[in-house]
Amino acid sequence: MKIRLRLVAARKRNPAGHDLNDQTMNPTKLTVEQIYGLRQLDGCTLANAIETFHVRLRNEGFADASLRCLFPGLPPMLGYAATVKVRGSAPPTADSRYPDRTDWWDYILSLPAPRVVVVQDVATKIGLGSLLGAVHVNILHALGCVGAVTNGAVRDLPAAKQLEFPLFASAVTVSHAYVHIVEFGTPVEIGGLKIHSGELVHGDLHGVQSIPAKIAAEVPAAAEEIIARDEKIIALCQSRDFSIEKLREAVSRRRA
């Protein structure tokens, strides 16, 4: 019986103040084939593969359980992080609303595709209002974004679901309140995970994690090896020939 683990499948600064020559603004671009290989991996298999390279601790590199996958039925999301910081709980002091900004769209397009927008809500009351609603989801989709992540709230879920646009958030809300962009292109922190502009971000129903650039191209092959070993153990567990002795032997070979 064949068991297959799930594969799902000169220096200048911009108006926001981030350094356009920062190395995180110029990520190493993977090939289409390499991007495809990473996107086929479910989050757990990806995390297992990254661990084999010993480039970070096992309790680092992923967001905690405060982040929810809003559309667990969608395939994995993978892209280069476009980082944004917003506030939204307090009204402006001089006007009834904050001015709309469009300069961050140019920043998004400066990153390689595919892109994932990562929004950190830095308001006093996080998640009261949402930047990510029907209009912005469609704008981001048109700009080559394949999903969005936020420690705050999202809204207009049917619009995102219709686009098959993955959303990861800590809450859902009805209002945009006074949400406005205060900064972009700088490091953000979402669910305990620090993400730099241009970092590779993966998300699926298991959660969100970053992929270290220096090993990204090698991860799919490492994942295939893990899958092949794990398949043998799973097949044994479901076999009529199962025994504790055979299981111990199989697990010992897996760790060798």
N, C-alpha and C positions, 0 to 999 in steps of 0.2 A: 504494500500500500504506500503510495507516494503522498507525502505531506509537504505542503509548501507554505512557509510562513508568509504572511501578507506583505507583499511589496506594493505599495500604493504609489504601485509604480512611481622771475621778479615777484614779490610778495604783495598781496592785496587782500582786502577784506570786503565782504558784502555788507549790505545794510543791516543784517541781523548780527553781524559781528563775528561770524565764524571765519576761520582762516581757510581760504580757498586752496592754499598749498599744503594743508594738513594731509598726511598720507592716508587718513581714513576717508578723505574725499576722493581718492583715486584708487579704488580697490582693484585687485588683480581680477581681471575678467575671465571667467571660465568659458569654455566652449559650449555650444548648444548641447552637445552630447554629454558633457560633464554635468551641466545643469539638469538635463533630463535624468541622468543616473541618480543624482541626489534626490530629485523630486519623487522618484519611485519608492523611496524608503519611508516606511512608517517611522514615527518619532522614536519608538522604543528601540528598533533595530539601529537607527541612526545613532542614538546615544550610546548603545553598546559598541558600535564600530568606532566612534570617537574615543571611547575609553581605551582602546587598544593602542593608541598612539601616545598615551601618557603626556599629553600637552597641557592638561589641566586636571584639577581634582574632580573626583566623581560627584561631588556635591556642588559643583559650579557649572555655569554655562546654560542653565535653563531657568525658566520662570517658575515661580511657585504656584500653588493651587488657588491663589486669589484671581488668577486669570482663567476665564472660561472660554471654551470654544463654542461659538454660537451656532455653527453649522457643522456638526460632527460627521455628517454624511458626505461632505465635499472631500475631494482628494487633497493631499498635502499641499501646503503653500510653501514656496521657496523663492526668495528674492534678495536683492541688495537693499539694506535698510536706509530709508529716507527718514531722518530723525526730526521730530518737531516737538516743541513744548507749547502748551496752551494754558490759559486760565479762563474761568468762566463763571465763578460763583458770585462775583461782585460787579455791580454796574459801574460804568465810567463816571468820573466826577464832572466832566465838562460837556458831555453830550448824552443822548439817550442810547447810543450804541457805539461800539468800537468800529473804527474804519476797517473795511475789507482789505485783505492783503492778497496780492497775486504774485509777489516776488518769489515765494516759496515754490511755485510751480516750475520756475526756471531751475531752481536747485534740484528738484526731483528729476528733471530731464537731464541734468548733468551727470546723473548716476547711470550705470549700465542697467539694461533691462535683463530680466524682470525686476520690478521694484516692490518692496513692501514698506508701507508707511507705518512708522512706529511713533505713536503720540503719547508723550508723558503729560498728564494733567498735573500741574504744579499749584493748583488753586488751594485755598484754605479748606474748602469743602470739595474734595475730589469727587468727580462723577455727577455733580449736580446738573450740568449741561453737557451736551455732546457736540463735538466738531463733526463726527462721522455720521451723517444722515444721508438721505436719498440723493441730494444734490452733490455733496462732496464725494460720495462713493462713485457716482457716475463720472465726475471730473477726474478722480484718481484712476479709474478704470481706463478712461480715454488717454491718460498720461502714461499708460503702460504699467500700472500697478496691479499686482495680483492678489492683494490682501492688505489688511491693516491690523495693527495691534495697539492696544491702549490700556493703561492702568485705570483709566476713567470709564466713561459710559459711551454707548453707541445707541442709535435709534433708527427708525424706518427699516426694520429688519426685512420686510418683504422685498424692498427694492434691492438690497444687497443679495438676498437669496436668489432673486430672479437673474441677477448678473453672475451668479455662482462666485461671489466675491467673499472670500473667507474673512470673518471678523473674530478677533479675540479681545475680550474686554472683561472688566471686573463688574460691570453693571449695565443695565439697559434703562434708558430714560425717555421721557416724552418730549423734552425741551432742549433747545440749544442754549437756553439761558443767556449768559453774556460771554460765551466762549469766543476767544480771540487768540491768534498766534502771537507769542511773545519772542520766540527764538526758533531757529532751525539749523540743522547741520552740526549740532553739538551733541555730545554724549547724553543719552537718556537712560532712565532706569525704570523698568517695567516688571512688576512682580519679583523684585530682587535681582533681576537680570540686567546688567549694564550693557548697553548696545551702542556702538559707535556708528557714525555715518559710514555707509558702504559695507558694513559687515553682512555676511550671509546669514539670513534668518529663515528657519524652518518651523512650520507649525502644522499640527493636525489635531485630531480629537484627543490626543494624549497631552498636548501642550505646545509650548513655544521654546525653541532653543537656538543658540547661535552655533555656527560652524567655523572653527578656526581656519583662516585662509590658507595657511601653509600646508594643511593636510587635506583640504577639501577635495582635490582631484583624486586622492587615493582612497577616500572613504568608501565609495561604492564597492570596490574590490574587497576591502576588509569586511564589509557587510555581507557579501556573498559567502565568504568563508564561514562567518558566524552562522548564517542561515543553514548552510550545508551541515555543520556540526549539530545544530539544534534540531534539525529535521530528523536526524538519526535517533536522538533521544525521544522525541515525540512519537516517532514511528514505533519504537520499542514499547513505550508506555501504552500504546493502543494495540499492540500485538498480542496474540494468544500465547506467544512464547515469552511473555514478560516474566522476569524474575528480579528479585533484589540484587542478586549477584551480577546479572547482566547489566542492570542499571548502574551499579557502582563502577563496573568496567567501562561502560559508555561515558559516564561523567568524568572518569579519570582520564580517558582519551581526549575528551573535550578540553580539559584544563591543561593538557600536556603542551 
